Amino acid sequence: MCISSIIKPVLCDSLLPLSPGLWGLVNNAGISIPSGPNEWIKKQDFASVLDVNLLGLIEVTLSMLPLVRKARGRVVNIASALGRVSLCGGGYCISKYGVEAFSDSLRRELSYFGVKVSIIEPGFFLTGVTSSARLSSNTQMLWDQTSSEIREIYGEKYLASYLKNLNKLDQKCNKDLTLVTDCMEHALTACHPRTRYSAGWDAKLFFIPLSYLPTFLVDTLLYWTSLKPEKAL
């Protein structure tokens, strides 16, 4: 959901709103499905994710900016570690890359008005977005809707391995959501909020460092560790 709220900061006097308005806007809306290999997904499937994760965030932000500017407040946008490294097809990673770009341009524009914009990049946490049951059901649905040619190229073994990995996702996800909400709190109330926050050890030690490597190294690493279609060369 998108959370819009007025925060009364207590950490330092300089945080007190200068005039009536909206001190803190947190954009936390997000869905992850439809998600899967890009060839399995239709244009409308991409659009349905982008509408929520990116265009919805932009719409809420633009509608609230006059109030945030009045208060010289904060905008906090929830992106993802997958907004740094694309591990899957579909609209999710695309939308989070978009959140990163929109937030960067917004931060630079609003700096002239005393407004701070922060990005939070969580790793994998146990939420509805990472639900194994929902992701597995979505993958099976996409597979059933693909053409016979696509099913022949990828093969039943690929699908079985893909579903097996998804079913293990719940066990790999971090259950401590306070790691994310603590970032939100700091971004909203600290005298000097950070531009970016990484939440979770997987984000800090794997995804963020991976995003700084040369592209050919990242591609090679993911190529050798990912599932291979049956007709792969």
C-alpha positions in Angstrom: 0.0 0.0 0.0 1.0 3.6 -0.3 1.4 5.4 3.1 1.0 9.1 3.3 1.4 10.6 6.8 2.5 13.7 8.6 5.4 12.9 10.9 6.4 15.1 13.9 10.2 14.7 14.1 11.8 14.7 17.5 15.5 14.1 16.8 16.4 17.8 16.1 14.7 21.1 16.1 15.6 21.7 12.4 13.2 18.9 11.4 10.1 20.7 12.6 7.8 21.6 9.6 8.1 25.3 8.7 4.4 25.5 7.6 1.4 23.3 7.4 1.8 20.5 4.9 2.8 16.9 4.6 6.1 16.1 6.3 6.5 12.4 5.2 5.4 10.5 2.2 6.3 6.8 2.0 5.5 5.0 -1.2 5.4 1.3 -0.3 3.0 -0.1 -2.9 4.3 -3.3 -4.7 3.3 -6.5 -6.5 5.6 -9.1 -8.0 3.3 -11.1 -10.3 3.0 -11.8 -13.2 6.7 -12.8 -13.0 8.8 -15.3 -14.9 10.9 -15.7 -18.1 10.1 -12.7 -20.4 9.0 -15.0 -23.3 6.3 -16.4 -21.2 4.7 -13.0 -20.4 2.4 -10.8 -22.3 2.5 -7.0 -22.7 -0.5 -6.6 -20.4 1.3 -8.6 -17.7 4.2 -6.1 -17.7 1.7 -3.2 -17.6 -0.2 -4.5 -14.6 3.0 -4.6 -12.5 4.2 -1.2 -13.8 0.9 0.4 -13.0 1.2 -0.4 -9.3 4.9 -0.3 -8.7 6.0 2.6 -10.8 3.1 4.6 -12.3 1.1 4.5 -9.1 4.1 5.6 -7.1 4.6 8.5 -9.5 1.0 9.5 -9.4 0.8 9.6 -5.6 4.1 11.5 -5.3 3.1 14.2 -7.9 -0.3 14.7 -6.2 1.4 15.2 -2.8 4.4 17.2 -3.8 2.8 20.7 -3.1 2.1 19.7 0.5 5.6 18.1 1.0 7.2 21.2 -0.4 5.3 23.4 2.0 6.6 21.4 4.9 10.1 21.0 3.5 9.5 17.3 4.2 10.6 13.9 3.1 9.7 11.5 0.3 10.7 7.9 0.8 10.4 5.5 -2.1 10.7 1.7 -1.6 12.7 0.3 -4.5 14.5 -3.1 -4.3 17.8 -4.7 -4.5 16.3 -6.1 -7.8 16.3 -2.5 -8.9 20.1 -2.9 -9.1 20.4 -6.4 -10.5 17.7 -8.0 -12.7 17.3 -11.6 -11.6 14.0 -12.4 -13.2 11.8 -11.4 -16.1 8.5 -9.6 -16.0 7.6 -6.1 -14.8 9.0 -6.2 -11.2 12.7 -5.5 -11.9 11.8 -3.0 -14.6 9.5 -1.1 -12.2 12.1 -1.0 -9.5 14.8 0.3 -11.9 12.2 3.0 -12.7 11.6 3.9 -9.1 15.4 4.4 -8.8 15.5 6.7 -11.8 12.4 8.7 -10.8 13.7 9.1 -7.2 17.1 10.3 -8.4 15.7 13.0 -10.7 13.1 14.0 -8.0 15.8 14.3 -5.3 17.9 16.6 -7.4 14.9 18.8 -8.4 13.5 19.1 -4.9 16.8 19.8 -3.3 16.3 23.5 -4.2 13.2 23.5 -1.9 14.7 21.8 1.1 12.9 18.5 0.4 14.8 15.2 1.0 14.2 12.1 -1.2 15.4 8.7 0.0 15.4 5.3 -1.7 15.2 2.0 0.3 16.5 -1.1 -1.4 15.4 -4.2 0.5 16.7 -7.7 -0.2 14.4 -10.7 0.1 11.9 -10.4 3.0 9.0 -12.7 3.8 6.0 -10.7 2.5 3.2 -11.3 0.0 5.6 -10.2 -2.8 7.8 -13.2 -2.1 5.1 -15.7 -1.3 6.2 -19.1 -2.7 2.7 -20.3 -3.1 1.6 -17.2 -5.1 4.7 -17.1 -7.3 4.5 -20.9 -8.0 0.8 -20.6 -9.0 1.6 -17.6 -11.2 4.5 -19.5 -12.9 2.3 -22.5 -13.6 -0.4 -20.3 -15.1 2.1 -18.5 -17.4 3.5 -21.9 -18.5 0.0 -23.2 -19.3 -0.6 -20.1 -21.4 2.6 -20.2 -23.4 2.7 -21.7 -26.9 3.7 -25.2 -27.7 6.9 -23.9 -29.2 8.0 -22.1 -26.0 7.2 -25.2 -23.9 9.3 -27.3 -26.2 12.2 -24.9 -26.1 12.2 -24.7 -22.3 11.1 -28.2 -21.4 9.2 -29.7 -18.5 12.5 -30.2 -16.5 13.1 -26.5 -16.6 9.6 -25.8 -15.3 10.0 -28.4 -12.5 13.3 -26.9 -11.4 12.0 -23.4 -11.6 9.0 -24.3 -9.4 11.3 -26.2 -7.0 13.4 -23.0 -6.5 10.3 -20.9 -5.9 9.0 -23.3 -3.3 12.3 -22.8 -1.3 12.0 -19.0 -1.4 10.0 -18.7 1.8 12.8 -20.4 3.7 15.4 -18.0 2.3 13.6 -14.8 3.0 14.3 -12.6 6.0 11.4 -12.5 8.5 12.6 -9.4 10.4 10.7 -6.6 8.7 12.0 -4.1 11.2 15.1 -3.9 9.2 13.1 -2.2 6.5 10.9 -0.1 8.8 13.9 1.1 10.7 15.2 2.5 7.4 11.9 4.2 6.8 12.0 5.8 10.3 15.6 7.1 9.8 14.7 8.5 6.4 11.8 10.3 7.8 13.2 11.6 11.1 17.0 11.9 10.9 18.6 15.3 10.6 20.6 14.0 7.6 18.8 11.2 5.9 20.7 9.0 3.5 20.1 9.0 -0.2 19.9 5.2 -0.3 19.3 2.5 2.4 20.0 -1.2 1.9 18.0 -3.5 4.1 19.0 -7.1 4.8 22.4 -8.8 4.5 21.6 -10.2 1.1 21.2 -6.7 -0.2 24.3 -5.4 1.6 26.7 -8.3 0.9 25.5 -9.6 -2.4 23.1 -7.6 -4.6 24.5 -4.1 -4.0 28.2 -5.2 -4.5 27.1 -7.3 -7.5 25.6 -4.1 -9.1 29.0 -2.5 -9.1 30.8 -5.3 -11.0 31.4 -5.1 -14.7 28.4 -6.3 -16.6 30.2 -9.2 -18.3 31.2 -10.6 -14.9 27.6 -10.3 -13.6 26.3 -12.0 -16.8 28.8 -14.8 -16.5 28.1 -15.4 -12.8 24.3 -15.5 -13.4 24.7 -17.6 -16.6 26.6 -20.4 -14.8 24.3 -20.4 -11.7 20.9 -20.1 -13.4 18.6 -22.8 -14.8 19.2 -23.8 -18.5 16.3 -24.3 -21.0 16.2 -27.7 -22.6 17.2 -26.3 -26.0 20.0 -24.1 -24.7 23.1 -24.0 -26.8 
